[in-house]
């Protein structure tokens, strides 16, 4: 750069320049906003290191200037001398329209620089603790995601090109999609007309053999000439429908269990209405897994069964087994926990939504009765991955006027459930907020002081490496709490895709290491990666724990006469 150019830049970017002063004002406003959001109990925000702030601002302004100059001298068909690349996995600007026009090429790169600048500002703002800092990071990400040029008609070249090509039809279609979603009260993620529970999803054959106000118990029909003596009782999460485990025949974990020669029972939680708004955590334990385990015992005429819990279903079934242990009942031969939290020290970004003020508000409104609406839960989980689960659909459905494609997993994701207020408040207070379950004897449930350390059956723990709901390091902490021999396995991918990874497709990989006495990171460093699905590893682990083989029995018995075919009517009840 010439001396003259350097002087011009100094005038433009210097500490006293109008451009830098404007940038300082914007940065200061952002820092005050983020500081208040992250530290709500602090009266006055702690000042930021001015030298560090000045350095970040200088770097940001210099990059903006380099980008602007690069755009000015770039010739058509040439690579720019300076480019700002999206983060890995960010596909928002992958279409060629963002680079064909210098206006949109500059616009999206300037946005990426702004996003980087906002992240750096967050790191400069003092925080009360790491949770406060993470709250700022989350808020900053939500703001930057919402302000992306992809989300607005005037700044999205894909919208403009498609509108011209279709002579405005895409705009009309987008408005119609928006009106329909307003009527539904949520964003459409898939073509919901394609799917029907019990028709082309949740189709594994079986029958409801027991029901109460809270759940139906499904027993699945055998698919092998011989079955293990000890049945498997599955407890899915109650914050979603169970059929995430039984979507299509080729990706159904339930069907896989049955094909391995297991007699499988599954708890199908009811989608609570106002009449169930008074149900508590203890109700879920007593009338959920505890009842299901006893019914499975009676139908199969065995003293012990195997148990499996997925996500919060794992927390519920572990708590239920601790209650039974306190009562002197030792009825489970093995326990499988999939992406489950027992130690809530680090709950990922979900924990950012749960603080004392929020809890007190919930407890005062629904703590004694009422519902935590499905829409609240669904929105919370969606905004944990806003670009994938919110803004991409805003762009495709409303700007481009596209009809969402049929996808069974997203149909399930849209089939939300309510939670009874007393249950939800107890769960958030005692587990997420106070982390009491890990402390022996701290919590009383169903008349028993619970101690997870007394659960001495063999345990299979699965976590997934990219889980944003149950961080795998937190799931690993269960190896410290449970009293039996533990096999910990780490699957690839996230909370759902890492679990629903069919063995027949042989995708992804998983990590194993028999030594669970080390910390999580040391465990991973010494682990062995194996290609394919963890399902086969789990089936091999479970086989010797399923008991001697025998001929399968009919569904139910004289006491528990089949009520209706699987998947039952409870799972078909949708939130209106």
N, C-alpha and C positions, 0 to 999 in steps of 0.2 A: 504493500500500500504506500502511496506517495506521502510526503510530509504534509501536502495540502489536504489529502484525504484523511490523514490522521487528525489534523486540526479540526476538520469538519465533524468527524466522529466525536472528538472531544467536546465540541460545542453542542452536539446533539445528545451525547450520552453522559456528559460531565455531571458532577454532583449538583451543580446549580442550574442545570438546564431545565426548561419546562417539561421536557419529556421524562427526565428522571424524577422531577418533583411529582408529576402525575403518577408515575409508577410507585413512588414512595407512599403517596396518599392511598392508592389502591391497596398496596401491601399492608399498610397500617390498619386499614378498615377490615381487611380479611383477618388479620391476626387478632384484632379485638373480637370479631365475631366468633372465630374458632376458639379463642380462649374462653369466652363465656359459655360456648356450647360444651367444651370439653371439661371445664372446671366450674360447674354451676354453683358450687358452694363457696367459691372464692369471691370476696367482695370487690377487690381491685385486681386486674390482671397483672402478672409479673412482667416487668419490662423485658423486651427482647434485646439480646446482644446487638448493639447498633453496628459494630464492625462486621459481624456475620451477616446481618441483614443487608448491609451495603454491598458486600461481596456477592450475595445471591442476586441482588437487583442488577448489579453491573453485568454479571454473567448473563442474566436473562435478557437485558436490553441489547447486549452484544450479539447474542444469538438471533434475536428478532431482526437486528440490523443486517446480519449476515444472510438471513433468509430473504429479506427484502431485496438486498443487492443481488443475490443469486437469481431471484425471479426476474429482475430487470434485465440482466445480461443473458439469460438463458435463451437459446435459439430453439425453434421447433424441432423436435426429434432428438435433441441433445439431453444428456443427463445434467442435472443441476449441480453446481459446484458444492452446494450445501443442502443437505436434505435432513428432515426430521422423520424418523421411522416410528411407526406405532410399536407398542410393546408386543412381544410374541403372543400369538393367539387372538390379537385384536383384528377382526376382519371388517370393521366398519368402513374402511377406506380402500378396500381391495379392488373395487370396480374401476375400470379404466377411465370412467368419466371424471374421477377426482384428479387425474393427471393430464387429461387432454386439454383442459382449459387452465391457463395460468391463474385465473381468478380463484378457482376452486382448489387448485394445487396449493396456492399460497394459503387459502383460508383454512384448509384442514391441517396444514403443517403449523400454522400459527396457533391453532387450537391445541395441538399436541404440545407445543412449547408452553402455552398457558397452563396446561394440565401439569406439566413437569414443575413449573414455577410454583403452582399451588401446593404440590406435594412438598417442595422444599420449604415453603413458608410454614407448613404444618410442623415440620421437624424443628423449626426454630422456636415455635411457641412453647413456653414452659407449661408443664402439666403436673397436676397433683400426684398422679401415679400413672402406671402403664395403661390402665383401663381408660383413664381420661385421654391419654394420648391416642389410643386406638379409636376412641369416640370421635376425636378430631379427624383422624385419617378416614374413618368411615364417612363422616359428613362431607369432607372435601371430595371424596370419590363420588358421592351421590350428586353433589353440585356439578362437578366436571362432567359426569356421565349425562346428566340432564341437559347440559348446555352444548352438547356436541352438535356440530352443524348437520349431522345426519338426521337429527330429530325435527328439523324445520324445513318447510317447503321452500322458502326463499334461498336457503343455503345448501340445498341438497340437489346436485346436478342429476342424480338418478331420477328423482321425482320429476324434474323439468323435462328431461329427455323422454321419459315414459308418457308424460302428459301430452307432449307434442305428437309422439308416435300414435297414440290411441285417440287423438283428437278430443282429449278431455275425459274419455271414458274412465281412465284410471282414477281421476279425481272423484267422479261420481261414485265409483265402486268404493273408494276409500271412505267417503262420507257415509255411504250405506253401511259399511262395516262398523264405523264409529257409532252410528245410531243403534245398531243391533247390540253392540257391546255395552252401550249405556243402558239399554233395557235389561241386559243380563247382570250388569253391575260389575263386570270384570273384563279383562282383555282376553280375547280368544287366542289360544295357543295352537289349537289343532282343529281339524274338521270333526266336530263332536258327533255329527250325524252318522259317521261311519261305524261307530262303536256302540255296543250294547253289552252291559255286564250280564254274564251268563249265556250270551249268544256267541260272541267272538272274542271276548276276554273273560278271564275267570271261568274257564270251561273244564277244568279238571273234575272228573266225575266223583261224586260223593253225595252225602246227605247231612242235613242238620239233625243231630241226635239229641241236642239239649238246647234250651234257651231260657234266659231270664231277662229282666228289664235292661241289663247292661250289655249282654253279648249273646251270640249264638255260637254253639260249638259244632264245627263241621268235622265229620270223619270221612276221609277220602277212600274210595274203592281201591283195592289192591290191583297192581299191574304185573305182579310176579307170582309164580306158582307157590313160592315159599316166602314167608316174612319173618323178620326178627320177632322174638317174643315180646320185647319191650317196645312199646309204641313211642312215637315222637309227638310231643305237644308243642305247638308253635304259637308264640305270642307276638303278633305284629305291633307296630306303633298304633296308638289310638288317635294320633293327630292326623292320620291319613287312612285311606281304605286299605284293607289287607291285600287287595289283588295286585299290588306292586310285586308281590311274590308269585303271582299266577296270571301273568298277562296273556301270552300266547303259548301254545304247547312247546314251541322251540326255545322260549326264554323263561319258562316257568320253573322257579326254584322248588315249588311245591310238587310239581309233577316229577322233577328230578329226584326228590326225596322218596316218592312212592316207587319210582322205577328202580331205586336202590334196594328195595325190599323192606321198606319201613311202613308200618301202620301209622298214618299221619292224622293227627287231630289239629285243628286250627281254631283259634279264638277270632271270631268276626265281631268287632266292636260295633255297638250301635252308634249311629250319628245322633248325638243328643238333641232333643227338643226342649222346650221350656219345662215340660214335665220331669225331665231328668236333670234340671238345672241345679238340684241340691246334692248331687252325687259327689262323694269325697274321694280322696286318695285311697282311704281304707276300703271304701265300697269297690273300687277298681281292683284292689288286691283280693278281697274276699270273694267277690262275685265274678271275677275274671279268672286269673290263672289258678288260684287255689281251688275253685270249683272245677275248672277244666281238668286239672291234674287228677282230682278225685274221680271224676266221671270216666276219664280214660282208664284209670286203674280198674274201676268196676267193669267196664265193658270188656277190657282185655284180660280181666281176672289175673292181675299181676300186682306184686307188692311195690314195684318200682317202675318208673317211666323215664324217658329222656325228655329234656326241655330245651327249647330254643327261643331266644328273644332278639328282636330286631329294633335298633334305635331305642326309643323310650320304652318299647315293649321289653327290651332287655333289662332296663332299670326296674320296670314293674315286676317282671318275673323273678329277678334277683331279690327284690324286697320281699316278694311273696314267699320265696324259699327260706329267707331269713326268719320270717314269721313262723313258718311251719317248723323250722329247726327249733325255735323257742318253745313250740308246743310239743316237742319230742317226736315230730314226724320227719323221718328221713326217707323220702319217697322218690327222689330223683337220682338216677344212676349217672347222668352226665348233663352238663350244661353248655350250650353254645350261645355265645353273645356276638351279635353282628353290629358293628359301628355303634357301640353302647357306651354311655358315660356312667360310671359309678363314682369317680372322683371328679368333681366339678371345679377344680382349681383353675383350669383354662377351658372355657367353653366357646372359644372362638368369637365370632362377631355377634352371635345370638346373645351372648352375655351383655353386650353393649346396650341392649334394650331393657335390661332388668336392673333397676337401681331402687334405692329405698323410696324415693318419692313416687316412682311409677308403681311400685308394689303397694304402697299405702293407698294409692288411688284405686287400684284394682280391688284391693281387699275391702275398701269401703263401699264399692259399687256392686261387685259380684262375689265377694268372698263368702257371703252367707247364702247365696243363691242367685242364679242367673247364668248366663252363657257368655263365654269368650267366643265371639263370632268367628266363623270359618274365614270370613273375608279378612279379618285382622291377621290371623295366622298366615294365610296365603300371601298377603301383601308383604309381611315381614320376611318370609322365606324368599319371595321373588326379588326383593330389593337387596338381598345378600349377593345376588348375581344380576344386577339391574340391566346391564347391557345385553345379557343373554335372555333374560326372562321378562323384561319390561320393554326396553327401548327398541330392541330389534323388531318386536311386534308392532310397536307404534309406527315405525318406519315402513314395515312391509304391509301391514293391514290398512293403515289409514293414509299414508302418503302415496304408496304405490298401488293401493287398492287390491292387493293380492288376497286370495283365500288361503288360510293356513292349510298346510298339508296334514294328512292323516298320520298320526303318530301315537301309538298306544301309551307310551310313557307320559306324554304330555296330556293325554286325555285323563290319565290317572292324576296327574299333577293339578288338573283343574277341578277334580272331584273332591272338593274340600270338606272338612268336618268341623263341627263346633266342639267345644270342650265345656264341661260343667265348671262354673266359676269356682266353687270350693276346691275342686280337684286342681284346677290350673293354678290358683293362688298358693295352695299348699306346696305344689311341685316347684313353683318358681321361688317361693320363700325358702323352703327347707333344703332344696337341692341346688338350684342355680345360684341363689344369693348367699345362703349360709353354708353350703357344702357340708351338711351334717351327716350324710349317709356314710361317708368314709370313716366316721368316728365310731368305734365300737360302743354300743349302748346309748348313744346320744339321742336317737330317735325311737319313739314308741309308736308302733303300728299294730293295729288290731289287738291291742292288749299285751304286746310283746316288745321288749327292748331288743332291737335288732343288731346283729353283729355279722357282717359279711365274712369275717374271718372264720366263722364256724361252718361255712359252706365248703366241705372238704371233698366234693365229687370232682372228677376230671372235668376240665373246662377248655373249650376251644374258643379263643378270642380272635375275631377278625376286625381289623381296622383298615381304612383305605387311605392311601397316601395323600390324595388331594381333597380330602373331606373338609368342607368349609363349615359343617354343622357339628361334627364330632372330630376335633383334631386328633390325629392318630397318636400323638404323644400322650394326650389325655386318656385315650382308650387304653394305652399301654399301662397306665397307672393301676388298672384293675388287677394286674399281676401281683401288685403289692397288697391288695385288699382281700383277695379270695384265698381260702385255705387249702384248696386242692392243687393237684398238678395241672399246670396251665400250658397249653400250646398257643403261642401268639403268632398270628400270620398277618402280614401286611399286604393288602391287595393294591393293584394299580387303580388309578382313576379316582372318582369321587364317591359321595355318600350313597348314591343310588347305582350309578353305572358300575362302580367297583363291586357292589354286592350282586347285582343282577348281571352276571357275566357268564353266560351259559357254557358249560363244558364242551358241548358239541361244536361250538364256533371256534374254540381254541384261541381266543383273543387275549390280549394284554399279558400280564404276568403277575407274580406274587413273590413275596420274600419270606423266607423261613430261617429260624435260628432257635435251637433248643434251649439256649442259655437266656433265661429271662431274669437273671439276677443282676444284670447290668442296667444302666439307665437306657432310655429310649434311643438316644443317638448312637451310643456304643453298640446297642443291639443291632441297629440298622447297618452300621459300619461293618459288622462281622457277619451279616446275614447273607444268604445265598438266594439269588434271583432265579426263579423257575418260570418258564414260559407257559402260558395257558391260564386256565381258570383255577381258582382256589377250590371250586366245588369238588373236584376229584380228590384233592388233599383232605378235605373235610370228610368225604364219604369213606375214605380209607381209615381215618381216625375213628369214625363212628362205628364202623362195622363190628369190631369186637365188643362194643358196648351195647349192641342191640339185642344181645341174648341169642340163645339157640334158635335155629329156624324151625318153623312149623307151618302147617297149612293155614291160610288166612281164614278169619271168621267173617260172617256176614256183618253188615253195618248195624251198629246199635245192638240192643238185646231186648229182652222182654220188659225191662224197666225203662230203658231209653229207646223208645220206638222212634224210628226216623220220622221227622216232622215234615220236611220238604226237601227237594233236591238242592244240592250245592249250586250256586254259592249262597243261597238263602235270601230272604227279603231284606235283612238289616243292611247289607252292603249296597243295596239298590236305592236306599233312601238318600236323596240328594238335598243339599241346602237350597232352599228356594230364594 
